[in-house]
Amino acid sequence: MSPVDLFVDDAGHANHEAVVFLGSLGSTNRMWEPQARAFSDDFRVLCPDTRGHGNSPVPAGPYSIADLAADVLALLDRLGVEQTHVVGLSLGGMIAMEMSSSHPKRVRSLAVISTSAFLGPRWAWTERAALVRGTGTAAVSNAVVGRWFTAEFAAANPDLVADMQRMIEHTPAEGYAACCEAIADMDLRSRLGAIDAPTLVIAGRDDPAAPPEHLRAIARAIPNATYLELSPAAHLANWEQQGPVNEALRTHLDNS
């Protein structure tokens, strides 16, 4: 499948080092607001909408993780960015690992949050894809956001929770479903050892969607990776623990 022209929020200074933030299934570039605010003074912050999400095109599926990575590489080419730091959460982390293993010269450093190199069972993703194609993303929005935050954080931030549910509900059904199929067919485990970019791995201790053992496995497989586990934090650790996440990312980017 040919790359698509991704919509991107391009902030910061064009002559600074670039950082690409790649988001979770069902999200738009807005899921990176805490990081865009923190880093746009010192970096060129690129927050694209994944294929099938937000304002990016929605071609018919199925998609592969390699397709989604090719979209990001085409975006970098379009913007004239030869090399970039890459930060990915969940689906975004999968895309980031694909980029780092397949196109190492394009990735200056890698940071992955709340993700996995292999997230079975396959049938769970194909069933979710079928459900969304049949009834729309509203059918899964409540359950998905229930995994994004701990109960305590959700209770203290009802407006944010409602906003995130609306974000999922506005995601095109075909885009969401086809990305589910990309996750169903993904297995990056054998390729992690080839990643040579400086790597930071962040887990949310309370994450039911990508439990810490998945992140520990990634950190063990990538040479010299740094592992950080945060609590309380569920799937969107970049919101629930935005201070520690931003501090860890700052140190990682400054030293890479």
C-alpha positions, -999 to 999 in steps of 0.1 A, spaced: 0 0 0 13 35 -9 20 60 18 -7 86 26 -1 123 33 -6 125 71 -20 155 87 5 169 112 6 195 140 40 211 134 51 233 163 83 248 176 112 259 155 119 245 121 157 248 126 156 228 158 160 190 162 127 173 154 107 150 177 79 130 162 51 119 187 31 89 175 -2 83 193 -24 55 205 -51 36 186 -82 59 185 -63 91 192 -55 123 173 -24 145 177 -42 161 207 -32 132 229 3 147 231 -8 181 244 12 178 277 44 170 257 38 195 229 36 223 255 67 211 272 90 206 243 80 231 215 104 258 228 134 236 223 125 212 195 105 210 163 75 190 176 57 170 150 24 153 161 8 135 131 -26 119 130 -21 82 122 -36 69 89 -73 65 94 -74 89 124 -82 126 129 -76 146 98 -54 121 80 -67 101 50 -88 69 56 -79 44 29 -96 10 30 -79 -16 51 -63 -38 61 -32 -18 71 1 -31 84 25 -16 110 50 -13 81 24 8 62 19 31 91 57 35 95 60 43 58 34 71 62 56 87 89 87 84 68 69 100 38 59 128 62 95 134 72 105 134 36 78 160 28 90 182 57 127 178 48 135 161 81 164 137 76 166 124 111 143 127 141 138 116 177 107 93 178 83 90 207 55 65 204 27 53 228 8 21 223 1 18 185 26 47 181 52 27 199 48 -2 175 52 22 146 83 37 162 99 3 168 92 -6 131 108 26 120 138 21 142 145 -14 131 138 -9 94 152 26 89 178 31 116 194 61 100 162 81 102 158 76 140 181 96 163 166 83 194 136 61 204 112 63 233 83 39 237 55 42 262 27 17 271 33 -5 241 42 -40 230 62 -58 204 35 -86 202 0 -79 216 -21 -110 211 -44 -128 210 -50 -121 173 -87 -129 175 -93 -101 201 -81 -75 176 -100 -90 146 -132 -92 167 -128 -55 178 -122 -46 141 -155 -64 131 -174 -47 159 -162 -12 150 -169 -18 113 -204 -29 122 -214 -4 148 -189 24 149 -162 35 173 -188 45 200 -192 8 207 -157 7 222 -150 42 235 -161 36 271 -141 4 275 -110 18 258 -109 50 279 -115 28 309 -81 13 302 -64 46 295 -65 60 331 -66 46 366 -100 49 383 -87 75 407 -73 97 379 -105 93 359 -127 103 388 -106 134 394 -106 144 357 -141 137 343 -138 164 316 -107 149 302 -122 114 302 -152 127 283 -130 145 258 -110 114 252 -142 93 247 -153 119 221 -120 116 204 -124 79 200 -160 82 188 -149 107 161 -123 83 148 -135 68 114 -146 32 119 -126 20 89 -94 36 101 -98 23 137 -107 -12 125 -78 -14 99 -53 -4 126 -67 -31 149 -59 -55 120 -24 -41 118 -19 -49 155 -34 -83 151 -7 -92 125 22 -75 142 52 -94 157 83 -72 162 100 -94 188 127 -108 166 137 -74 153 142 -55 186 178 -66 189 187 -47 157 176 -13 171 207 7 178 192 41 186 193 52 223 161 39 237 139 48 266 111 24 276 83 37 299 56 15 315 25 23 335 24 -1 364 -14 -1 364 -18 -5 326 -42 -33 316 -38 -27 279 0 -31 277 11 -45 311 46 -37 324 59 -72 314 55 -62 278 77 -31 283 103 -50 303 106 -75 274 112 -46 250 138 -31 273 156 -65 276 157 -70 239 169 -36 228 206 -31 235 213 -7 264 177 5 267 166 24 298 135 12 316 112 33 337 80 22 354 56 47 368 27 44 393 -1 53 395 -4 52 357 -25 32 333 -22 33 295 -19 71 289 10 76 312 19 107 293 -12 124 308 -15 107 342 22 111 350 30 139 326 56 155 349 78 124 353 73 114 317 83 148 305 113 148 328 124 114 316 119 124 279 139 156 284 168 137 299 166 111 271 164 137 243 192 159 257 215 129 260 208 114 226 
